[in-house]
Amino acid sequence: MLDFQWLNQEHSGAPVLEISPWHNVRFVGDNVEYFDVMDRESLIEKAQGDPNLAELLDSRKDIPFYGFPYVHHVNQFGDLSQIDKKYNLVFSSHVVEHTLCLVRHLNQVYDLLNDNCYYTLVIPDKRYCFDHYIPPSTLGNVLEDFHLRKGKEYSLKTMIHANLYTTHNDPAKHWRGDHGNIPLYSTPDIRIEDFLGSPEGFDFHNYQFTPSSFEEVVTSLKKYNYINFDVNEIKPTVTNSHEFSAVLKKV
């Protein structure tokens, strides 16, 4: 379990924005606002249609709105630029890897922060999740999205990776060295033509990171003046889990 107690204490009462909390809210209080691609009612409807969440929803059936927070800011494209406020802390969990353009996302978060404040992220470690066989994203991948695709669609590479190179999502098995099989070898009838163009309504991992590769990408983006965040801290992936955390500071 990742510990954000120090952040709660340091920014107690200060404005906080949590991005896409889904059903797993990390920050609560009158000082906290939420951003998502759907409003609360739509998120609940989506959860009710997901058989993997049936047990969770049943355990929360007596909680108003199943514990889903009110969403203060909604944009179906994940565009944060519509928010006209400043925060001392912006937090996201399992969000950054889905963004179509990492540079744009980081700069939008930067614009939401007060000076010398923080963007804290929880990020899946590709070594211990279904992305195990996909190479870590590089500075080149990130800048290609920024300069060529302009963050408008998934690349063919992303969709091939998502459909042919993903494996199981059991982190404990990955830690034991059991990485499973991938569709590239087990499903020979998949056609590459089916991956052309970004399918409507699909949501892929556009980026794959480890703690060290994420730090390298962010540091390089700052070096070449694409962003103005310092890496304040990278916490390593917790044993038998599939996520690590990073704290970026606005400078």
Buried (B, 14 or more C-beta within 10 A) or exposed (E): EBEBEEBBEEBEEBBBBBBBBBBEBBBEEEBBBBBBBBBBEBBBEEBEEEEEBEEBBEEBEEEEEBBBBEBBBBBEEBBBEEBEEEBBBBBBBBBBBBBBBBBBBBBBBBEBBEEEBBBBBBBBBBBBBBBBBBEBBBBEBBBBBBEEBEBEBBBEEBBBBBBBBBBBBBBEBBBEEEBBEBBBEEEEEBEEEEBEEBEEEEEBBBBBBBBEBBBBBBBBBBEEEBBBBEBBEBBEBBEEBBBBBBBBBBE
